[in-house]
């Protein structure tokens, strides 16, 4: 195993080493989790507002699309089968 920037990764052509004991593997896992958490970048307030607006806009467009298809299918069903009366 090779350590790169705080992470433990398997070497390219190296033969497989014997597995570490359970506690060593847990420690390696926790170290890798913290290494990944250090890479996380939190968005600025402006980015967060922009992303939220994009998501809400997409949801509104999809709701309109589904509503339109629903109205269309109701109309088609009414034309094909008629209204019981």
N, C-alpha and C positions, 0 to 999 in steps of 0.2 A: 504494500500500500504506500502511496505517495501522498504527502501533504502539500496542497496547493492553496495558498491564501486562506488558511484556516480550515480547509476542507480535506477530508481523507478520501482519496479516490484510488481505484485499482490501477496499477501500472499497466501499460499497453501489452507488452509481450511477456510479462513476468509470470512465472508459474504460480498456481493458486496456493495461497498460504492457508495454514490451518485456521479455522474459525476461532475468533476470540470468544472468551466466555460471555455469558449473558450480560453481566454488568458492564463489561468493556464495550459491547455493542450498544447498550443503552446510552452510555456516555458519548460514544461517537455520534449516535443519532441526535442527542441533545445539542452537541456542538454544531452539527450540520444545520439543525433547525435555527440556532442563533445566527449562524453565518448567513442563512437565507433571509432571516428577518432584518439583518443589517442592510441588505440590498433593497428593501422596500422603500419606495419614495412616496410620501403622502402628497396628494394633489393640493395645489393652492386653492384659496377660496374661489377665485375666478374660474379655475378649471372645474372645480366641483359644481359650481352653478351651471357652467356650460354643459357638462356631462349630464346633469340632472335634466336640463331643458331638452337635450337631445333624446334622452330616454322617454321623457313625458310626451314629446312630440311624436316619437315613433309609436308609442302606445295609443295615442289619439288617432293616428293614421290607421293603425291596424284595427282599432275599434270601428272606425268609419267603414273600412273595407268589409269587415265581418257583418256589420249592420246592413250595408248595401247588398251583400250576397244573400243575407237572410230575407230581406224584402223581395229581392228578385225571385228566390225560390218559392216564397209564399205566393207571389203573383203567378208563377209558372204552375204551381200546384193547383191554384184556384182555376186557372184557365183549362188545365187538362182534366181535372176531376169535377169541376163545377162546384157551386155552393149548394149544399142541401137545403131544401126549402119546403 
